[in-house]
């Protein structure tokens, strides 16, 4: 997967596949145009790499010329063709081989054929590396075709996106997945996605609120997601309830689908703060894959580090006003801290191996700790 400016592209046709097909086309043209003295006209800029490779496999004498037009801006056709560099070769009574990188709407090709036919050639044949039949609006007969492709934007091997990507030796396809409702929005900017961890009593809730306010992030916790889906009786909620009623743990796949649903339905966010998730290495791996499908990634994991005795004291103090039973029971306090440590250590190690783990001293003033966290986030 590659990024060109604000777009994400995935591999589509590799170099070997392209080379083999170009070689076949060159051989076929050599046979068909033997003793015909053809003139090969390459359509710039897109066909330059295709034409360069193609003529290496054409084993007959041939004159080569060029024509430059434009009908694209960004990733869509403008619907207007500009004749930028006109034809200056003598075509009357000649066999013309017109080489194009791609035929989609057919607008450019119709314009080219009109220009060429005005010069009274004996014949005109079209060679194109790629063709999008679904996009065709103007009937065009393609005589020599490299590959028929779906109606998706492609780049590489001479094709560009806003002037970039032509030098890539393979062909890549714009990444827009059916399960990726926010793809167009999120690709336009770099999303800031943070995993925030902290044991009970570390002040994670307070710091999370401050991070969200400063960076305009969306809070995402699996607890909230479960309450939403169970409460609304969604399909994911029903599936989760089924496992819970059977006394089983809800599978990671269901949890990840809930996370995916949240991301897909929050298209305008600057990013997400993952609160207490992922809790296992398997979940962390699944989250990385999900983020990759969305064209983004986890920027880093921030873990608030507080000594166990300090945590216990904070929780006991909080228990005086929180009303939570598990804030007042010493055994439950110890269990909660132990569970956190047992669960998060492997996850912390997972992100540490990626160079994405930062531990912040959770003892100090709220603003002082937040400043340290902000310094880390600003470095992403």
Secondary structure by P-SEA (a helix, b strand, c coil): ccccccccccccccaaaaaaaaaaaaaaaaaaacccbbbbbbccccaaaaaaaaaaacccbbbbbbbbbbccccccccccccccccccccccccbbbbbbcccccaaaaaaaaaaaaaacccbbbbbbccccccccccbbbbcccccccccccccccccccccccccccbbbcccccccccaaaaaaabbbbbbbbbbccccaaaaaaaaaaaacbbbbbbaaaaaaaaaaaccaaaaaaaaaaaacccccaaaaaaaaaaaaaaaccccbbbbccccccaaaaaaaaaaaaaacccccbbbbbbbcaaaaaaaaaaaaccccccccccaaaaaaaaaaaaaacaaaaaaaaaacccccccccccaaaaaaaaaaaaaac
